[in-house]
Amino acid sequence: MSNITRPTPDVAAFRAIELIYHACLTGMILQLVTQAGPRLAAEVVFRTFRRQQQARFLPGLKKLGLDALPHAVACAQYHYLSNQVGGVKVEYVYENDQKAWVRYPPPRWIWSGTAICGVPSEVSRAMLWGWHANNGVVLGNPRIGFVCTGQTVDGQPGLEGYYKEWDRELAPEERLQFSPGERCPAFDPAAAPRLPEGDWPEERLQKTLRNYAMEYITSIIPEAVAALGPERGGHLAGAAARLIGMHTFDDVAALLGDVAPGKEGFAAAFVRLARGQGDDAGLSREGDAIIVRQTSWRLMAERTNLSPRVFDAWNELWVGAGLAHDRFMRMEVIERRDHGDAHWAWRFR
């Protein structure tokens, strides 16, 4: 038997990371809408959700034990159960083996608070084109499509619709359809599917919520850079990240149990947040400066050939947080693994 003691999980840091990345996702989309326009914002949202769908949908079906169900039912149950794990409010209604509903009632997780007022209809539709319209393709069943019957951003009481298996193959433009005259039947929680049995302690739940929010940032920053180009995409993503860092840091600090003043307090919080993301951050003092180094960057571990502007944009989140904590503190990136260094490193003075 090993006598090695595992460190106590920092559940508060998991919560703080979930909060700041959730806000960052929404903020980046709103920044794109206002600064690049709805069309380009919709393109980035489409690319973000398509990447998520291609990476997560089939493995998720198997993990949730849904891969043997009729395809329309499996698709709807996947969205119901996976979003429940992610802390998203969602409903499911079975109609028959060829038709099953999924509904996201307000408040929408992705458009939390007043953000809902700044989201054009075409940006919300882009999310459906990116994910829901592609499930049949990924399943190898070209008869599966999604019919949207309402969108919250259009003033409807939720984003809702149903997966349907037609008796013919659908053309690409038919994979997402709109039928605003239909309404989702009433939701009966007792008749809904349940997550696989297992132990869900607070640590596991908060880590899952953290991962859910992080995965969207893993997608959206590189996709913004790819869709708009390194300069414009990186600038807009970074500008949004800085604003979110500034405007969420008080809430982040409160979740962490307050942060001590000055560079010492922020550097310690920065290490704690990095570890809360699953990275191997450590802190040292060099003269009157504090250095934080880490070798991993779990957020982008699955992405390859990234533009340097992806790191630049992401780093602005922490620049903004530092400005909110102490506007006189200087935070500098002094080592970068994407430039050939052994670590990612920041100096705080």
Secondary structure, DSSP 8 states (H G I E B T S, - for coil): ----------HHHHHHHHHHHHHHHHHHHHHHHHHT-HHHHHHHHHHHHHHHHHHHHHHHHHHTT-TTS-HHHHHHHHHHHHHHHTT---EEEEEETTEEEEEE-SS-STTTGGGGGG--HHHHHHHHHHTGGGHHHHHT-TTEEEEEEE-GGGT-SSEEEEEEE-SS---GGGSEEE-TT-------GGGS----S----HHHHHHHHHHHHHHHHHHHHHHHHHHH-HHHHHHHHHHHHHHHHHHHHHHHHHHHT---SHHHHHHHHHHHHHHHTT---EEEEETTEEEEEES--GGGTT--S--HHHHHHHHHHHHHHHHHH-TT--EEEEE-GGGT-SSEEEEE-
